[in-house]
């Protein structure tokens, strides 16, 4: 599993999300993390981004 070199905090910033939202998505998806600076695996980063986009489109 490769690393995207993309942290939880960076995902939140780049996608205009609250860090807490990204952390909740990680928990829902079963993605382990230490803190907001945790670098996610490529597959995990993609899963979080897709879930955030899905959540945003369903609420609009």
Predicted model as a PDB file, atoms N, CA, C, CB and O in Angstrom, pLDDT in the B-factor column:
MODEL        1                                                                  
ATOM      1  N   UNK A   1       0.852  -1.164   0.000  1.00 59.00           N  
ATOM      2  CA  UNK A   1       0.000   0.000   0.000  1.00 59.00           C  
ATOM      3  C   UNK A   1       0.899   1.228   0.000  1.00 59.00           C  
ATOM      4  CB  UNK A   1      -0.970  -0.003   1.219  1.00 59.00           C  
ATOM      5  O   UNK A   1       1.700   1.416   0.915  1.00 59.00           O  
ATOM      6  N   UNK A   2       0.765   2.063  -1.028  1.00 65.00           N  
ATOM      7  CA  UNK A   2       1.589   3.253  -1.134  1.00 65.00           C  
ATOM      8  C   UNK A   2       1.018   4.409  -0.333  1.00 65.00           C  
ATOM      9  CB  UNK A   2       1.740   3.652  -2.578  1.00 65.00           C  
ATOM     10  O   UNK A   2      -0.173   4.450  -0.024  1.00 65.00           O  
ATOM     11  N   UNK A   3       1.881   5.332  -0.011  1.00 65.00           N  
ATOM     12  CA  UNK A   3       1.428   6.498   0.736  1.00 65.00           C  
ATOM     13  C   UNK A   3       1.272   7.686  -0.192  1.00 65.00           C  
ATOM     14  CB  UNK A   3       2.403   6.830   1.869  1.00 65.00           C  
ATOM     15  O   UNK A   3       2.111   7.927  -1.060  1.00 65.00           O  
ATOM     16  N   UNK A   4       0.193   8.422  -0.002  1.00 68.00           N  
ATOM     17  CA  UNK A   4      -0.116   9.565  -0.843  1.00 68.00           C  
ATOM     18  C   UNK A   4       0.666  10.793  -0.407  1.00 68.00           C  
ATOM     19  CB  UNK A   4      -1.606   9.855  -0.816  1.00 68.00           C  
ATOM     20  O   UNK A   4       0.711  11.788  -1.132  1.00 68.00           O  
ATOM     21  N   UNK A   5       1.283  10.736   0.771  1.00 82.00           N  
ATOM     22  CA  UNK A   5       1.973  11.891   1.335  1.00 82.00           C  
ATOM     23  C   UNK A   5       0.990  13.048   1.481  1.00 82.00           C  
ATOM     24  CB  UNK A   5       3.179  12.303   0.448  1.00 82.00           C  
ATOM     25  O   UNK A   5       1.314  14.205   1.213  1.00 82.00           O  
ATOM     26  N   UNK A   6      -0.210  12.705   1.911  1.00 89.00           N  
ATOM     27  CA  UNK A   6      -1.321  13.636   2.008  1.00 89.00           C  
ATOM     28  C   UNK A   6      -1.932  13.456   3.388  1.00 89.00           C  
ATOM     29  CB  UNK A   6      -2.380  13.404   0.868  1.00 89.00           C  
ATOM     30  O   UNK A   6      -2.486  12.400   3.693  1.00 89.00           O  
ATOM     31  N   UNK A   7      -1.834  14.470   4.208  1.00 95.00           N  
ATOM     32  CA  UNK A   7      -2.297  14.330   5.589  1.00 95.00           C  
ATOM     33  C   UNK A   7      -3.778  14.664   5.721  1.00 95.00           C  
ATOM     34  CB  UNK A   7      -1.479  15.225   6.513  1.00 95.00           C  
ATOM     35  O   UNK A   7      -4.385  15.244   4.821  1.00 95.00           O  
ATOM     36  N   UNK A   8      -4.331  14.293   6.839  1.00 96.00           N  
ATOM     37  CA  UNK A   8      -5.726  14.589   7.152  1.00 96.00           C  
ATOM     38  C   UNK A   8      -5.948  16.104   7.126  1.00 96.00           C  
ATOM     39  CB  UNK A   8      -6.117  13.999   8.536  1.00 96.00           C  
ATOM     40  O   UNK A   8      -6.944  16.575   6.577  1.00 96.00           O  
ATOM     41  N   UNK A   9      -5.039  16.856   7.708  1.00 96.00           N  
ATOM     42  CA  UNK A   9      -5.158  18.318   7.731  1.00 96.00           C  
ATOM     43  C   UNK A   9      -5.123  18.895   6.317  1.00 96.00           C  
ATOM     44  CB  UNK A   9      -4.032  18.934   8.578  1.00 96.00           C  
ATOM     45  O   UNK A   9      -5.860  19.832   6.012  1.00 96.00           O  
ATOM     46  N   UNK A  10      -4.272  18.341   5.452  1.00 96.00           N  
ATOM     47  CA  UNK A  10      -4.184  18.831   4.076  1.00 96.00           C  
ATOM     48  C   UNK A  10      -5.462  18.527   3.291  1.00 96.00           C  
ATOM     49  CB  UNK A  10      -2.977  18.208   3.370  1.00 96.00           C  
ATOM     50  O   UNK A  10      -5.913  19.352   2.497  1.00 96.00           O  
ATOM     51  N   UNK A  11      -6.034  17.365   3.508  1.00 95.00           N  
ATOM     52  CA  UNK A  11      -7.296  17.027   2.840  1.00 95.00           C  
ATOM     53  C   UNK A  11      -8.375  18.007   3.274  1.00 95.00           C  
ATOM     54  CB  UNK A  11      -7.725  15.567   3.159  1.00 95.00           C  
ATOM     55  O   UNK A  11      -9.124  18.518   2.442  1.00 95.00           O  
ATOM     56  N   UNK A  12      -8.456  18.268   4.563  1.00 95.00           N  
ATOM     57  CA  UNK A  12      -9.458  19.211   5.076  1.00 95.00           C  
ATOM     58  C   UNK A  12      -9.277  20.584   4.439  1.00 95.00           C  
ATOM     59  CB  UNK A  12      -9.365  19.321   6.613  1.00 95.00           C  
ATOM     60  O   UNK A  12     -10.250  21.205   4.010  1.00 95.00           O  
ATOM     61  N   UNK A  13      -8.065  21.048   4.379  1.00 95.00           N  
ATOM     62  CA  UNK A  13      -7.790  22.367   3.818  1.00 95.00           C  
ATOM     63  C   UNK A  13      -8.098  22.413   2.322  1.00 95.00           C  
ATOM     64  CB  UNK A  13      -6.332  22.750   4.063  1.00 95.00           C  
ATOM     65  O   UNK A  13      -8.759  23.341   1.856  1.00 95.00           O  
ATOM     66  N   UNK A  14      -7.630  21.428   1.573  1.00 93.00           N  
ATOM     67  CA  UNK A  14      -7.795  21.428   0.123  1.00 93.00           C  
ATOM     68  C   UNK A  14      -9.248  21.264  -0.321  1.00 93.00           C  
ATOM     69  CB  UNK A  14      -6.963  20.330  -0.477  1.00 93.00           C  
ATOM     70  O   UNK A  14      -9.627  21.727  -1.397  1.00 93.00           O  
ATOM     71  N   UNK A  15     -10.054  20.609   0.502  1.00 91.00           N  
ATOM     72  CA  UNK A  15     -11.451  20.362   0.131  1.00 91.00           C  
ATOM     73  C   UNK A  15     -12.433  21.187   0.973  1.00 91.00           C  
ATOM     74  CB  UNK A  15     -11.771  18.878   0.277  1.00 91.00           C  
ATOM     75  O   UNK A  15     -13.632  20.906   1.007  1.00 91.00           O  
ATOM     76  N   UNK A  16     -11.901  22.205   1.649  1.00 92.00           N  
ATOM     77  CA  UNK A  16     -12.719  23.111   2.461  1.00 92.00           C  
ATOM     78  C   UNK A  16     -13.627  22.363   3.437  1.00 92.00           C  
ATOM     79  CB  UNK A  16     -13.562  23.994   1.558  1.00 92.00           C  
ATOM     80  O   UNK A  16     -14.826  22.625   3.528  1.00 92.00           O  
ATOM     81  N   UNK A  17     -13.021  21.432   4.157  1.00 93.00           N  
ATOM     82  CA  UNK A  17     -13.731  20.643   5.145  1.00 93.00           C  
ATOM     83  C   UNK A  17     -13.183  20.964   6.532  1.00 93.00           C  
ATOM     84  CB  UNK A  17     -13.608  19.130   4.838  1.00 93.00           C  
ATOM     85  O   UNK A  17     -12.042  21.405   6.677  1.00 93.00           O  
ATOM     86  N   UNK A  18     -13.998  20.740   7.526  1.00 95.00           N  
ATOM     87  CA  UNK A  18     -13.509  20.829   8.897  1.00 95.00           C  
ATOM     88  C   UNK A  18     -12.651  19.590   9.154  1.00 95.00           C  
ATOM     89  CB  UNK A  18     -14.697  20.937   9.936  1.00 95.00           C  
ATOM     90  O   UNK A  18     -12.957  18.502   8.666  1.00 95.00           O  
ATOM     91  N   UNK A  19     -11.584  19.764   9.916  1.00 96.00           N  
ATOM     92  CA  UNK A  19     -10.724  18.632  10.259  1.00 96.00           C  
ATOM     93  C   UNK A  19     -11.542  17.547  10.955  1.00 96.00           C  
ATOM     94  CB  UNK A  19      -9.551  19.088  11.161  1.00 96.00           C  
ATOM     95  O   UNK A  19     -11.323  16.355  10.740  1.00 96.00           O  
ATOM     96  N   UNK A  20     -12.484  17.976  11.790  1.00 96.00           N  
ATOM     97  CA  UNK A  20     -13.327  17.022  12.512  1.00 96.00           C  
ATOM     98  C   UNK A  20     -14.137  16.157  11.538  1.00 96.00           C  
ATOM     99  CB  UNK A  20     -14.273  17.767  13.474  1.00 96.00           C  
ATOM    100  O   UNK A  20     -14.362  14.974  11.794  1.00 96.00           O  
ATOM    101  N   UNK A  21     -14.570  16.748  10.431  1.00 95.00           N  
ATOM    102  CA  UNK A  21     -15.321  16.002   9.418  1.00 95.00           C  
ATOM    103  C   UNK A  21     -14.449  14.927   8.798  1.00 95.00           C  
ATOM    104  CB  UNK A  21     -15.855  16.945   8.327  1.00 95.00           C  
ATOM    105  O   UNK A  21     -14.891  13.793   8.611  1.00 95.00           O  
ATOM    106  N   UNK A  22     -13.210  15.279   8.480  1.00 96.00           N  
ATOM    107  CA  UNK A  22     -12.289  14.305   7.892  1.00 96.00           C  
ATOM    108  C   UNK A  22     -11.986  13.193   8.897  1.00 96.00           C  
ATOM    109  CB  UNK A  22     -10.979  14.995   7.440  1.00 96.00           C  
ATOM    110  O   UNK A  22     -11.911  12.024   8.520  1.00 96.00           O  
ATOM    111  N   UNK A  23     -11.812  13.547  10.163  1.00 97.00           N  
ATOM    112  CA  UNK A  23     -11.560  12.540  11.191  1.00 97.00           C  
ATOM    113  C   UNK A  23     -12.763  11.600  11.330  1.00 97.00           C  
ATOM    114  CB  UNK A  23     -11.247  13.217  12.543  1.00 97.00           C  
ATOM    115  O   UNK A  23     -12.593  10.391  11.486  1.00 97.00           O  
ATOM    116  N   UNK A  24     -13.978  12.157  11.274  1.00 97.00           N  
ATOM    117  CA  UNK A  24     -15.187  11.331  11.347  1.00 97.00           C  
ATOM    118  C   UNK A  24     -15.263  10.378  10.156  1.00 97.00           C  
ATOM    119  CB  UNK A  24     -16.446  12.219  11.397  1.00 97.00           C  
ATOM    120  O   UNK A  24     -15.620   9.211  10.315  1.00 97.00           O  
ATOM    121  N   UNK A  25     -14.929  10.874   8.967  1.00 97.00           N  
ATOM    122  CA  UNK A  25     -14.935  10.008   7.784  1.00 97.00           C  
ATOM    123  C   UNK A  25     -13.911   8.883   7.930  1.00 97.00           C  
ATOM    124  CB  UNK A  25     -14.642  10.829   6.514  1.00 97.00           C  
ATOM    125  O   UNK A  25     -14.184   7.741   7.560  1.00 97.00           O  
ATOM    126  N   UNK A  26     -12.745   9.204   8.463  1.00 97.00           N  
ATOM    127  CA  UNK A  26     -11.729   8.170   8.691  1.00 97.00           C  
ATOM    128  C   UNK A  26     -12.271   7.095   9.628  1.00 97.00           C  
ATOM    129  CB  UNK A  26     -10.437   8.791   9.278  1.00 97.00           C  
ATOM    130  O   UNK A  26     -12.080   5.903   9.387  1.00 97.00           O  
ATOM    131  N   UNK A  27     -12.948   7.517  10.694  1.00 97.00           N  
ATOM    132  CA  UNK A  27     -13.510   6.557  11.642  1.00 97.00           C  
ATOM    133  C   UNK A  27     -14.583   5.710  10.974  1.00 97.00           C  
ATOM    134  CB  UNK A  27     -14.092   7.282  12.866  1.00 97.00           C  
ATOM    135  O   UNK A  27     -14.613   4.493  11.155  1.00 97.00           O  
ATOM    136  N   UNK A  28     -15.474   6.346  10.195  1.00 97.00           N  
ATOM    137  CA  UNK A  28     -16.542   5.616   9.509  1.00 97.00           C  
ATOM    138  C   UNK A  28     -15.982   4.596   8.525  1.00 97.00           C  
ATOM    139  CB  UNK A  28     -17.462   6.589   8.778  1.00 97.00           C  
ATOM    140  O   UNK A  28     -16.545   3.517   8.346  1.00 97.00           O  
ATOM    141  N   UNK A  29     -14.864   4.951   7.888  1.00 97.00           N  
ATOM    142  CA  UNK A  29     -14.263   4.073   6.880  1.00 97.00           C  
ATOM    143  C   UNK A  29     -13.273   3.073   7.483  1.00 97.00           C  
ATOM    144  CB  UNK A  29     -13.561   4.907   5.826  1.00 97.00           C  
ATOM    145  O   UNK A  29     -12.720   2.235   6.771  1.00 97.00           O  
ATOM    146  N   UNK A  30     -13.055   3.165   8.788  1.00 97.00           N  
ATOM    147  CA  UNK A  30     -12.129   2.243   9.451  1.00 97.00           C  
ATOM    148  C   UNK A  30     -10.668   2.528   9.149  1.00 97.00           C  
ATOM    149  CB  UNK A  30     -12.445   0.837   9.053  1.00 97.00           C  
ATOM    150  O   UNK A  30      -9.840   1.617   9.127  1.00 97.00           O  
ATOM    151  N   UNK A  31     -10.355   3.796   8.916  1.00 96.00           N  
ATOM    152  CA  UNK A  31      -8.985   4.204   8.599  1.00 96.00           C  
ATOM    153  C   UNK A  31      -8.295   4.638   9.887  1.00 96.00           C  
ATOM    154  CB  UNK A  31      -8.967   5.358   7.541  1.00 96.00           C  
ATOM    155  O   UNK A  31      -8.762   5.544  10.577  1.00 96.00           O  
ATOM    156  N   UNK A  32      -7.195   3.993  10.203  1.00 94.00           N  
ATOM    157  CA  UNK A  32      -6.444   4.317  11.418  1.00 94.00           C  
ATOM    158  C   UNK A  32      -5.606   5.565  11.208  1.00 94.00           C  
ATOM    159  CB  UNK A  32      -5.546   3.141  11.833  1.00 94.00           C  
ATOM    160  O   UNK A  32      -5.044   5.782  10.134  1.00 94.00           O  
ATOM    161  N   UNK A  33      -5.533   6.376  12.240  1.00 94.00           N  
ATOM    162  CA  UNK A  33      -4.718   7.584  12.206  1.00 94.00           C  
ATOM    163  C   UNK A  33      -4.263   7.910  13.621  1.00 94.00           C  
ATOM    164  CB  UNK A  33      -5.503   8.775  11.586  1.00 94.00           C  
ATOM    165  O   UNK A  33      -4.860   7.473  14.605  1.00 94.00           O  
ATOM    166  N   UNK A  34      -3.183   8.695  13.695  1.00 95.00           N  
ATOM    167  CA  UNK A  34      -2.663   9.128  14.994  1.00 95.00           C  
ATOM    168  C   UNK A  34      -3.177  10.524  15.343  1.00 95.00           C  
ATOM    169  CB  UNK A  34      -1.120   9.116  14.991  1.00 95.00           C  
ATOM    170  O   UNK A  34      -3.662  10.762  16.449  1.00 95.00           O  
ATOM    171  N   UNK A  35      -3.064  11.437  14.384  1.00 96.00           N  
ATOM    172  CA  UNK A  35      -3.487  12.817  14.576  1.00 96.00           C  
ATOM    173  C   UNK A  35      -3.731  13.441  13.211  1.00 96.00           C  
ATOM    174  CB  UNK A  35      -2.428  13.629  15.381  1.00 96.00           C  
ATOM    175  O   UNK A  35      -3.720  12.742  12.198  1.00 96.00           O  
ATOM    176  N   UNK A  36      -3.952  14.750  13.177  1.00 95.00           N  
ATOM    177  CA  UNK A  36      -4.282  15.405  11.909  1.00 95.00           C  
ATOM    178  C   UNK A  36      -3.107  15.468  10.943  1.00 95.00           C  
ATOM    179  CB  UNK A  36      -4.782  16.796  12.172  1.00 95.00           C  
ATOM    180  O   UNK A  36      -3.299  15.736   9.757  1.00 95.00           O  
ATOM    181  N   UNK A  37      -1.896  15.226  11.432  1.00 95.00           N  
ATOM    182  CA  UNK A  37      -0.717  15.218  10.566  1.00 95.00           C  
ATOM    183  C   UNK A  37      -0.414  13.837   9.999  1.00 95.00           C  
ATOM    184  CB  UNK A  37       0.483  15.724  11.328  1.00 95.00           C  
ATOM    185  O   UNK A  37       0.564  13.667   9.270  1.00 95.00           O  
ATOM    186  N   UNK A  38      -1.243  12.850  10.327  1.00 93.00           N  
ATOM    187  CA  UNK A  38      -1.044  11.493   9.829  1.00 93.00           C  
ATOM    188  C   UNK A  38      -1.125  11.476   8.312  1.00 93.00           C  
ATOM    189  CB  UNK A  38      -2.082  10.532  10.432  1.00 93.00           C  
ATOM    190  O   UNK A  38      -2.083  11.984   7.728  1.00 93.00           O  
ATOM    191  N   UNK A  39      -0.123  10.892   7.679  1.00 93.00           N  
ATOM    192  CA  UNK A  39      -0.118  10.721   6.222  1.00 93.00           C  
ATOM    193  C   UNK A  39      -0.904   9.457   5.909  1.00 93.00           C  
ATOM    194  CB  UNK A  39       1.352  10.639   5.646  1.00 93.00           C  
ATOM    195  O   UNK A  39      -0.649   8.398   6.483  1.00 93.00           O  
ATOM    196  N   UNK A  40      -1.851   9.574   5.003  1.00 93.00           N  
ATOM    197  CA  UNK A  40      -2.716   8.448   4.670  1.00 93.00           C  
ATOM    198  C   UNK A  40      -2.180   7.675   3.481  1.00 93.00           C  
ATOM    199  CB  UNK A  40      -4.126   8.930   4.384  1.00 93.00           C  
ATOM    200  O   UNK A  40      -1.502   8.222   2.611  1.00 93.00           O  
ATOM    201  N   UNK A  41      -2.502   6.388   3.464  1.00 91.00           N  
ATOM    202  CA  UNK A  41      -2.203   5.565   2.303  1.00 91.00           C  
ATOM    203  C   UNK A  41      -3.006   6.107   1.131  1.00 91.00           C  
ATOM    204  CB  UNK A  41      -2.529   4.057   2.567  1.00 91.00           C  
ATOM    205  O   UNK A  41      -4.073   6.690   1.327  1.00 91.00           O  
ATOM    206  N   UNK A  42      -2.509   5.922  -0.073  1.00 91.00           N  
ATOM    207  CA  UNK A  42      -3.161   6.437  -1.265  1.00 91.00           C  
ATOM    208  C   UNK A  42      -4.619   6.007  -1.343  1.00 91.00           C  
ATOM    209  CB  UNK A  42      -2.422   5.978  -2.502  1.00 91.00           C  
ATOM    210  O   UNK A  42      -5.498   6.824  -1.617  1.00 91.00           O  
ATOM    211  N   UNK A  43      -4.873   4.732  -1.103  1.00 93.00           N  
ATOM    212  CA  UNK A  43      -6.240   4.203  -1.172  1.00 93.00           C  
ATOM    213  C   UNK A  43      -7.134   4.840  -0.108  1.00 93.00           C  
ATOM    214  CB  UNK A  43      -6.230   2.673  -1.004  1.00 93.00           C  
ATOM    215  O   UNK A  43      -8.308   5.112  -0.362  1.00 93.00           O  
ATOM    216  N   UNK A  44      -6.581   5.078   1.079  1.00 94.00           N  
ATOM    217  CA  UNK A  44      -7.342   5.687   2.161  1.00 94.00           C  
ATOM    218  C   UNK A  44      -7.650   7.145   1.866  1.00 94.00           C  
ATOM    219  CB  UNK A  44      -6.583   5.569   3.475  1.00 94.00           C  
ATOM    220  O   UNK A  44      -8.764   7.607   2.111  1.00 94.00           O  
ATOM    221  N   UNK A  45      -6.672   7.873   1.341  1.00 93.00           N  
ATOM    222  CA  UNK A  45      -6.893   9.278   0.989  1.00 93.00           C  
ATOM    223  C   UNK A  45      -7.988   9.386  -0.063  1.00 93.00           C  
ATOM    224  CB  UNK A  45      -5.588   9.928   0.476  1.00 93.00           C  
ATOM    225  O   UNK A  45      -8.865  10.244   0.030  1.00 93.00           O  
ATOM    226  N   UNK A  46      -7.932   8.516  -1.063  1.00 94.00           N  
ATOM    227  CA  UNK A  46      -8.958   8.538  -2.108  1.00 94.00           C  
ATOM    228  C   UNK A  46     -10.334   8.216  -1.536  1.00 94.00           C  
ATOM    229  CB  UNK A  46      -8.608   7.543  -3.221  1.00 94.00           C  
ATOM    230  O   UNK A  46     -11.324   8.839  -1.919  1.00 94.00           O  
ATOM    231  N   UNK A  47     -10.405   7.262  -0.632  1.00 96.00           N  
ATOM    232  CA  UNK A  47     -11.680   6.879  -0.026  1.00 96.00           C  
ATOM    233  C   UNK A  47     -12.270   8.040   0.777  1.00 96.00           C  
ATOM    234  CB  UNK A  47     -11.497   5.646   0.877  1.00 96.00           C  
ATOM    235  O   UNK A  47     -13.473   8.290   0.714  1.00 96.00           O  
ATOM    236  N   UNK A  48     -11.436   8.741   1.525  1.00 96.00           N  
ATOM    237  CA  UNK A  48     -11.907   9.875   2.319  1.00 96.00           C  
ATOM    238  C   UNK A  48     -12.405  10.987   1.398  1.00 96.00           C  
ATOM    239  CB  UNK A  48     -10.782  10.401   3.244  1.00 96.00           C  
ATOM    240  O   UNK A  48     -13.459  11.572   1.649  1.00 96.00           O  
ATOM    241  N   UNK A  49     -11.666  11.281   0.347  1.00 95.00           N  
ATOM    242  CA  UNK A  49     -12.050  12.342  -0.587  1.00 95.00           C  
ATOM    243  C   UNK A  49     -13.364  11.995  -1.276  1.00 95.00           C  
ATOM    244  CB  UNK A  49     -10.943  12.572  -1.634  1.00 95.00           C  
ATOM    245  O   UNK A  49     -14.247  12.845  -1.397  1.00 95.00           O  
ATOM    246  N   UNK A  50     -13.496  10.757  -1.726  1.00 96.00           N  
ATOM    247  CA  UNK A  50     -14.739  10.338  -2.380  1.00 96.00           C  
ATOM    248  C   UNK A  50     -15.922  10.395  -1.419  1.00 96.00           C  
ATOM    249  CB  UNK A  50     -14.592   8.923  -2.941  1.00 96.00           C  
ATOM    250  O   UNK A  50     -17.013  10.819  -1.801  1.00 96.00           O  
ATOM    251  N   UNK A  51     -15.713   9.971  -0.180  1.00 96.00           N  
ATOM    252  CA  UNK A  51     -16.792  10.020   0.823  1.00 96.00           C  
ATOM    253  C   UNK A  51     -17.190  11.457   1.122  1.00 96.00           C  
ATOM    254  CB  UNK A  51     -16.358   9.315   2.124  1.00 96.00           C  
ATOM    255  O   UNK A  51     -18.372  11.754   1.296  1.00 96.00           O  
ATOM    256  N   UNK A  52     -16.199  12.356   1.183  1.00 93.00           N  
ATOM    257  CA  UNK A  52     -16.494  13.768   1.429  1.00 93.00           C  
ATOM    258  C   UNK A  52     -17.282  14.365   0.275  1.00 93.00           C  
ATOM    259  CB  UNK A  52     -15.200  14.559   1.648  1.00 93.00           C  
ATOM    260  O   UNK A  52     -18.220  15.133   0.490  1.00 93.00           O  
ATOM    261  N   UNK A  53     -16.905  14.015  -0.945  1.00 92.00           N  
ATOM    262  CA  UNK A  53     -17.614  14.521  -2.112  1.00 92.00           C  
ATOM    263  C   UNK A  53     -19.038  13.975  -2.163  1.00 92.00           C  
ATOM    264  CB  UNK A  53     -16.860  14.156  -3.394  1.00 92.00           C  
ATOM    265  O   UNK A  53     -19.976  14.699  -2.496  1.00 92.00           O  
ATOM    266  N   UNK A  54     -19.190  12.711  -1.836  1.00 92.00           N  
ATOM    267  CA  UNK A  54     -20.520  12.105  -1.820  1.00 92.00           C  
ATOM    268  C   UNK A  54     -21.392  12.785  -0.762  1.00 92.00           C  
ATOM    269  CB  UNK A  54     -20.424  10.583  -1.548  1.00 92.00           C  
ATOM    270  O   UNK A  54     -22.558  13.093  -1.012  1.00 92.00           O  
ATOM    271  N   UNK A  55     -20.821  13.012   0.409  1.00 86.00           N  
ATOM    272  CA  UNK A  55     -21.544  13.658   1.498  1.00 86.00           C  
ATOM    273  C   UNK A  55     -21.944  15.089   1.097  1.00 86.00           C  
ATOM    274  CB  UNK A  55     -20.680  13.675   2.784  1.00 86.00           C  
ATOM    275  O   UNK A  55     -23.051  15.530   1.405  1.00 86.00           O  
ATOM    276  N   UNK A  56     -21.063  15.797   0.427  1.00 82.00           N  
ATOM    277  CA  UNK A  56     -21.350  17.167   0.008  1.00 82.00           C  
ATOM    278  C   UNK A  56     -22.441  17.207  -1.056  1.00 82.00           C  
ATOM    279  CB  UNK A  56     -20.084  17.836  -0.520  1.00 82.00           C  
ATOM    280  O   UNK A  56     -23.303  18.086  -1.035  1.00 82.00           O  
ATOM    281  N   UNK A  57     -22.404  16.266  -1.976  1.00 85.00           N  
ATOM    282  CA  UNK A  57     -23.411  16.276  -3.040  1.00 85.00           C  
ATOM    283  C   UNK A  57     -24.789  15.844  -2.532  1.00 85.00           C  
ATOM    284  CB  UNK A  57     -22.973  15.361  -4.181  1.00 85.00           C  
ATOM    285  O   UNK A  57     -25.808  16.273  -3.073  1.00 85.00           O  
ATOM    286  N   UNK A  58     -24.828  15.010  -1.512  1.00 85.00           N  
ATOM    287  CA  UNK A  58     -26.118  14.574  -0.975  1.00 85.00           C  
ATOM    288  C   UNK A  58     -26.750  15.633  -0.076  1.00 85.00           C  
ATOM    289  CB  UNK A  58     -25.949  13.275  -0.198  1.00 85.00           C  
ATOM    290  O   UNK A  58     -27.959  15.613   0.154  1.00 85.00           O  
ATOM    291  N   UNK A  59     -25.939  16.553   0.428  1.00 77.00           N  
ATOM    292  CA  UNK A  59     -26.486  17.594   1.296  1.00 77.00           C  
ATOM    293  C   UNK A  59     -26.833  18.875   0.533  1.00 77.00           C  
ATOM    294  CB  UNK A  59     -25.497  17.911   2.400  1.00 77.00           C  
ATOM    295  O   UNK A  59     -27.371  19.818   1.112  1.00 77.00           O  
ATOM    296  N   UNK A  60     -26.523  18.907  -0.776  1.00 68.00           N  
ATOM    297  CA  UNK A  60     -26.864  20.117  -1.540  1.00 68.00           C  
ATOM    298  C   UNK A  60     -28.084  19.933  -2.392  1.00 68.00           C  
ATOM    299  CB  UNK A  60     -25.716  20.529  -2.410  1.00 68.00           C  
ATOM    300  O   UNK A  60     -28.494  20.860  -3.090  1.00 68.00           O  
TER     301      UNK A  60                                                      
ENDMDL                                                                          
END                                                                             
